[in-house]
Structure formats: C-alpha cells, structure tokens
Amino acid sequence: MAKIIQFDECGGSEKLALMDVTIPQPVGSEVRVSVRAFALNQADFLYLRGEHTTPTVLPSRICSEASGVVDAVGPDVKAVKVGDKVSTIPFQTSKYGVAGEYALVPEQFVAAVPSGLDFIQATSIWMQYLTAYFPFVEIAGVQPGDFALICAGASSAGIAAIQLAGMKGVRCIATTRSPDKRQFLYDIGAYGVIVTSEDDMPSLLKEMVGDQGIAVSYDPIGGRYINMYAPLMAKHSYLFHYGALSDDADELPMLDLLRRAVALYPYSMFNYVEEPARLEAGVSFVREGLLEGHLKPEIDKIFPFAETIKAFEYMAAGRQRGKIVVSLQ
C-alpha cells in the first residue's frame, strides 16, 4: 500500500484527502517512480476546480511535477531503468497524478535528474522553465536588448521567465502586487520592477521602454490588467496569455493590439510538450542553462508530505517567491 493525495469532487484545497491505495504495476511504456518530492503549480488549482484545459476525471490524483527513483518499468520502456534518478515533465492528462508516495508516468515524460540538482530542485524545473522556453525562444525568437514584461514576476513561472529570457539578453520588467518582493525581483535579474499596488504602471513602463516598446508580454493575469500595458507593446510584438489569476473577464483593447499588430497567444506549455522534437529541444535548452548556472530554481518553502493540504493553502494565499515543494524524504 502507498499514500497518495486524491479528490473526489472539484473545489478548493479542502477537497483534497490523504488516501491509502494499492501500488499498481506499470504497463506498456509506463515508469513507476518512488517519489522523493513533488511541486505545486497554479495549474493544479485549475485542475482541482475543474477549470483546467485538461478535463478533470473523478476521482483524481493531483500535481504533475515529481522527482524520485525509478522502482519499476513497463515492458515497453526503452531507456529508463530501475534505480535511475528522474523528474517528471508535466503533460496534459487526467489519468496520471504524482502527489503521493509513488507516481506512474509515461516514459516520454520522464527526464534524468540534471547534474548537481537534488530532488527538491529537480522537481522544480520543467513546468516553469519549459513554460517560458516555448514562447520566448521558439515562438517570439527574442533578441538581445528586447524588453519583456513579466507579470506576476515573483511566481515560479515569472522567476523562470526572468532567468531564461535573461539568457537571451532580454531586459525583463517584472510586476508584483507586494512591495516586499521588489528587491527580490531585482536580485534575481529583473531589469525593472513595478509594484502595481504603489506605482503608476503605465507611466513607469513608458519611462522604461520608451519608443522601443515591449517585445513580449508574459501574462498569467489577464482581465483588465492587459489594458495597462497594451498601448506600450512594440510593433509585431507578442502577448502570451497563459493563466487566469484575475477574477475579471478579459477586456482586450483591440485597437491598441491592432495598431501594433500584436500577436495574441492564448498559451499553454501542454500544447507543445507532446511534440517529441520540440520537447527534446526545450529539455536540452533548460539542461544547458542549469549546467551553466543561468537557470537556478528558487525554492520558496518546503512542506512535509503530511502537510500537503497546508501547502496548497499557502499557495492560495499568494505569498510565495518561487516554488512550493512537498518533501517525502
């Protein structure tokens, strides 16, 4: 038997429960991992509420990022073997979940733990860095000197974007609601920081980007927030809308977007990782960034497995600066 986190109906973190289940044997190309740590993401909240692009099939496990040691493999597994230290790459499915003492994952979404990383760090890389890789590198093709607006900059996805875009010479302007996160964002490499609860965002943005404009907006907020920066987007720029943190319905300033020929992308990493060649390119880019020290996962807080629900409550409060991890070690 093993303990897992499961929910039987959609809602908030109060729907999560610790369950005892029989450990299944992997079939086909599945890899079974003895989990040492797993990470929380905003996407987990969407899935828990039944609002994710992946339909929630009940009862369901939760979370998609874990690290640990392979303890069994299916008969069709080709490269992964028992004893390998691995981390899981999030993908779009309701069949699998990794929050618990074991995880079953298809081989194509299992990656060797990068050199120099422990299990806590290894469970904190693929969602955030691959989410940033595809828009900045593959789609927008950012260039040195470009300006990027990183909304919710102190989130794990925001931190990853600042680090990853910085590898390409991009000047990242981060936003946050919390004044106490201003210096933190400068410390991790932001070119500029805007505290939306204190600063006049449109005026300060204009001072920073001038006539050059914003080449890429990386926005998990949406709603009315887009109106604050849309007039400052550069010609033929990109607006990646990849979340739903705002409670407001999106209000798209179409004239501003049209005048600047802004490419509006409703974006999800899950639409790209299922393409093997693209996934391989992204994983290689992230590995190189980690090896060279340009990418370094920021861990905000580590919870013991017994306090997983508290970890979700902590994330819901929005106080974190980086990744929230649950440790089973």
LOBAKOL-606863 format. One record per residue (C-alpha): x, y, z; residue in three letters. Coordinates in steps of 0.05 Angstrom, whole numbers, padded with zeros to 5 digits, always signed. Example, Ala and Ser with C-alpha at 12.3 -4.5 7.8 and 13.67 -1.06 7.14 Angstrom:
<rs>
+00246-00090+00156Ala+00273-00021+00143Ser
</rs>
This chain:
<rs>
+00000+00000+00000Met+00020+00072-00010Ala-00007+00140+00009Lys-00030+00189-00045Ile-00067+00256-00049Ile-00135+00248-00082Gln-00200+00286-00090Phe-00270+00260-00105Asp-00303+00326-00124Glu-00279+00392-00151Cys-00269+00453-00107Gly-00214+00482-00063Gly-00159+00450-00023Ser-00210+00426+00028Glu-00229+00373-00024Lys-00160+00340-00021Leu-00150+00279+00022Ala-00094+00231+00040Leu-00112+00161+00016Met-00083+00091+00022Asp-00082+00054-00044Val-00052-00009-00074Thr+00012+00006-00113Ile-00001-00011-00186Pro+00048-00045-00232Gln+00069-00003-00293Pro+00043-00027-00360Val+00064-00011-00431Gly+00113+00048-00431Ser+00098+00069-00360Glu+00152+00084-00309Val+00138+00078-00235Arg+00175+00127-00190Val+00185+00123-00115Ser+00172+00197-00102Val+00221+00238-00060Arg+00189+00306-00074Ala+00134+00338-00114Phe+00119+00411-00131Ala+00056+00453-00133Leu+00034+00497-00191Asn-00024+00544-00205Gln-00046+00494-00257Ala-00061+00446-00201Asp-00113+00494-00172Phe-00146+00500-00240Leu-00149+00424-00246Tyr-00175+00417-00175Leu-00231+00467-00191Arg-00247+00434-00257Gly-00224+00495-00296Glu-00161+00468-00329His-00155+00454-00403Thr-00147+00381-00381Thr-00217+00357-00363Pro-00220+00333-00290Thr-00239+00260-00286Val-00261+00240-00216Leu-00236+00211-00171Pro-00168+00241-00188Ser-00098+00249-00163Arg-00065+00317-00169Ile+00002+00350-00187Cys+00047+00336-00247Ser+00118+00351-00223Glu+00155+00300-00181Ala+00225+00273-00171Ser+00249+00207-00144Gly+00278+00139-00160Val+00251+00090-00212Val+00229+00026-00178Asp+00193-00009-00235Ala+00183-00002-00310Val+00133-00028-00360Gly+00152-00079-00414Pro+00155-00027-00469Asp+00202+00022-00434Val+00266+00031-00475Lys+00315+00077-00440Ala+00295+00086-00367Val+00316+00032-00317Lys+00304+00015-00244Val+00348+00056-00199Gly+00350+00118-00244Asp+00340+00185-00210Lys+00287+00222-00250Val+00239+00280-00251Ser+00173+00284-00287Thr+00155+00332-00343Ile+00083+00358-00337Pro+00036+00338-00394Phe-00038+00343-00407Gln-00075+00283-00379Thr-00125+00266-00325Ser-00100+00194-00319Lys-00037+00208-00280Tyr-00020+00248-00218Gly+00044+00249-00177Val+00026+00276-00108Ala+00040+00216-00065Gly+00090+00162-00047Glu+00092+00135-00119Tyr+00078+00162-00188Ala+00064+00128-00255Leu+00087+00168-00315Val+00096+00151-00390Pro+00169+00144-00407Glu+00168+00203-00455Gln+00153+00250-00397Phe+00209+00225-00351Val+00276+00260-00351Ala+00341+00244-00315Ala+00354+00290-00256Val+00402+00343-00282Pro+00473+00340-00255Ser+00483+00378-00190Gly+00409+00382-00170Leu+00378+00348-00110Asp+00307+00320-00111Phe+00277+00385-00084Ile+00309+00426-00140Gln+00296+00372-00193Ala+00221+00374-00181Thr+00222+00450-00191Ser+00247+00458-00262Ile+00206+00430-00320Trp+00139+00465-00312Met+00168+00534-00301Gln+00226+00533-00350Tyr+00191+00497-00407Leu+00131+00544-00398Thr+00179+00602-00412Ala+00222+00567-00465Tyr+00169+00557-00519Phe+00143+00629-00522Pro+00209+00665-00513Phe+00256+00621-00554Val+00214+00582-00604Glu+00155+00629-00618Ile+00177+00701-00606Ala+00251+00688-00621Gly+00272+00743-00573Val+00335+00783-00586Gln+00386+00817-00540Pro+00361+00885-00519Gly+00287+00868-00526Asp+00240+00888-00470Phe+00196+00835-00438Ala+00140+00848-00388Leu+00138+00791-00337Ile+00072+00797-00300Cys+00068+00764-00231Ala+00143+00763-00232Gly+00153+00730-00164Ala+00114+00668-00183Ser+00155+00607-00202Ser+00136+00618-00275Ala+00155+00691-00271Gly+00222+00677-00239Ile+00236+00625-00293Ala+00219+00674-00348Ala+00266+00727-00319Ile+00323+00678-00315Gln+00310+00644-00383Leu+00297+00708-00423Ala+00358+00738-00389Gly+00400+00682-00421Met+00379+00712-00488Lys+00398+00784-00467Gly+00326+00806-00457Val+00311+00863-00409Arg+00256+00838-00364Cys+00208+00885-00328Ile+00173+00847-00272Ala+00108+00865-00238Thr+00085+00847-00168Thr+00030+00868-00120Arg+00076+00863-00060Ser+00126+00918-00042Pro+00168+00868-00003Asp+00182+00830-00068Lys+00213+00889-00104Arg+00285+00877-00083Gln+00278+00802-00091Phe+00259+00812-00165Leu+00319+00857-00176Tyr+00364+00806-00142Asp+00343+00750-00190Ile+00358+00793-00251Gly+00299+00838-00267Ala+00317+00900-00307Tyr+00259+00938-00276Gly+00205+00924-00224Val+00136+00954-00219Ile+00096+00946-00155Val+00025+00952-00180Thr-00004+00969-00112Ser+00042+01030-00107Glu+00068+01050-00175Asp+00035+01083-00234Asp+00046+01024-00280Met+00032+01056-00349Pro+00076+01117-00333Ser+00133+01076-00305Leu+00131+01027-00362Leu+00134+01085-00412Lys+00196+01112-00377Glu+00230+01044-00381Met+00214+01022-00453Val+00208+01090-00487Gly+00191+01086-00561Asp+00221+01016-00567Gln+00161+00984-00534Gly+00150+00915-00504Ile+00171+00858-00549Ala+00138+00803-00506Val+00086+00805-00451Ser+00084+00743-00408Tyr+00018+00749-00373Asp-00017+00699-00326Pro-00065+00752-00300Ile-00107+00778-00358Gly-00173+00813-00343Gly-00168+00889-00342Arg-00094+00883-00330Tyr-00079+00879-00404Ile-00105+00950-00414Asn-00049+00977-00371Met+00007+00958-00418Tyr-00026+00945-00487Ala-00011+01016-00512Pro+00063+01004-00499Leu+00070+00940-00539Met+00121+00943-00595Ala+00102+00934-00668Lys+00095+00860-00685His+00103+00840-00612Ser+00075+00780-00575Tyr+00025+00777-00518Leu+00026+00708-00485Phe-00035+00700-00440His-00021+00636-00401Tyr-00062+00639-00337Gly-00125+00664-00305Ala-00105+00698-00240Leu-00152+00756-00249Ser-00224+00748-00227Asp-00245+00796-00282Asp-00265+00774-00352Ala-00212+00792-00404Asp-00220+00861-00434Glu-00179+00863-00497Leu-00161+00933-00522Pro-00168+00912-00594Met-00149+00980-00624Leu-00083+00981-00587Asp-00068+00910-00607Leu-00088+00921-00679Leu-00048+00985-00686Arg+00015+00948-00664Arg+00000+00883-00699Ala+00007+00846-00633Val+00003+00771-00638Ala-00043+00749-00582Leu-00028+00678-00558Tyr-00074+00641-00510Pro-00015+00598-00489Tyr-00003+00532-00453Ser+00061+00492-00448Met+00018+00430-00453Phe+00006+00445-00527Asn+00080+00436-00541Tyr+00109+00382-00497Val+00071+00327-00534Glu+00113+00341-00596Glu+00176+00299-00585Pro+00225+00343-00625Ala+00202+00407-00590Arg+00204+00374-00522Leu+00274+00349-00534Glu+00297+00418-00556Ala+00266+00450-00495Gly+00296+00400-00446Val+00365+00409-00478Ser+00360+00484-00472Phe+00340+00480-00399Val+00394+00430-00383Arg+00446+00475-00414Glu+00420+00535-00374Gly+00423+00496-00310Leu+00493+00470-00324Leu+00519+00539-00339Glu+00486+00569-00278Gly+00440+00616-00316His+00379+00578-00291Leu+00371+00564-00217Lys+00304+00543-00186Pro+00283+00587-00129Glu+00251+00547-00074Ile+00204+00587-00030Asp+00181+00536+00021Lys+00185+00461+00034Ile+00127+00424+00067Phe+00128+00353+00094Pro+00081+00304+00059Phe+00032+00303+00118Ala+00022+00378+00108Glu+00006+00376+00033Thr-00061+00410+00043Ile-00027+00465+00082Lys+00020+00474+00023Ala-00040+00485-00023Phe-00070+00535+00026Glu-00003+00571+00028Tyr-00001+00576-00048Met-00072+00602-00050Ala-00051+00660-00005Ala-00002+00684-00059Gly+00056+00699-00012Arg+00108+00655-00045Gln+00172+00676-00080Arg+00186+00616-00124Gly+00169+00543-00118Lys+00129+00508-00064Ile+00153+00437-00055Val+00128+00378-00014Val+00183+00331+00010Ser+00176+00257+00025Leu+00249+00249+00045Gln
</rs>
